Amino acid sequence: MHTPAATDVRQHILDVAHPLMLRKGFTAVGLAEVLAAAKVPKGSFYHYFGSKEAFGEAMLEAYFADNHARTDALLDGPGTAAQRLLAYFRDWLDSQTGDAAQSRCLAVKLGAEVCDLSESMRAALKRGTDGVVERLARCIDAGSADGSVPAAPDARTTAVALYQSWLGASLLAKIARDRTPLDTAMAGTRQLLGLTQHDS
């Protein structure tokens, strides 16, 4: 159990590391760089994290905790389920095309890199992405119930297809340095859910 002060320092290290990982990836960022940016001594790091791998797992867990809270706020907000789903994907599109490095998707940045390096980090990614899919599936189910999502016979399959589409689009947008793949994903999302341009 961490004391409040210890929890603050631990979270500070994770917060400082996040933009470094988004820019350079997990392997390219050394612990010395993280510790220098966080202004904490090396001994402190090992007080909070047993290894760089444990640190990576904690960073992914913290990322998905924030991601899930943001997802919940969007998918549990006002409006029909279709409106909430579109708001979620608009937020995703905006976060991938903005200037702030903090807004970028850590699952896209680290997914392929760390899954072959660390089983614990792969498992953290799996738990996190499963959590997103579950939330999308619940909202799609709600859309079937309220009549706002006419074309989703199997909510989980549809949620998986959408999430895969958006993860792939985010990666392609990075490769192309262009938002077109994300716009294409949005068009595909409307088509898969049976929504027209008039749905907002």
PERAGI-V397841 format. One line per field, one symbol per residue. phi: phi as a letter, one per 20 degrees, with the letter a starting at -180 (. if undefined). psi: psi as a letter, one per 20 degrees, with the letter a starting at -180 (. if undefined). Layout:
phi = ???
psi = ???
This chain:
phi = .efgfffffgfffffffgfffffdnfffeefffffffelcfggfgffecfafffffffffffffffffffffffedffnfffffffffffffgffedfefffefeffffdgffefeebfffgfffffffgffggffffffgffffenedfdcfcfffffffffffffffffffffelbeggfffffffffffemddfffd
psi = pqrggghggghgggghhghghhgirghioqhhgghghilqqhhhgihhphrhghggghghggghggghgggghgijarrrhghhghgghgggghhiirhphhiqohhggighgihihphhhghggggghhhggggggghgghhhhijinhlmhoggggggggggghgghgghhggilqighhhghgghggghikqrihp.
